[in-house]
Amino acid sequence: MNVPAYRWMIEPAMWVLRTEPELVVKSRWVAPERLTAAGFTFAHTDLAEALRTSAQGGSTGSSGTGSASVGSVGARR
């Protein structure tokens, strides 16, 4: 379900999160070049798969090989 979000609705949340509204409103496509060059691999490369796994209570954490706090978002080293 798509719900229109106006800038005045987003700005209070962005103030709480301490970020710019443009980062939420506009799409950003990024490539994790530095991470992959350093040998970092993601546990899930597809958002839908990651959400399904998370919703089913599956582990998306780190493999225990030193991926630091990034492991909490489904990263594996």
Secondary structure, DSSP 8 states (H G I E B T S, - for coil): ------HHHHHHHHHHHTS-THHHHS------HHHHHTT-EES-SSHHHHHHHHHTT---S--SSS-GGGGGGTEE-
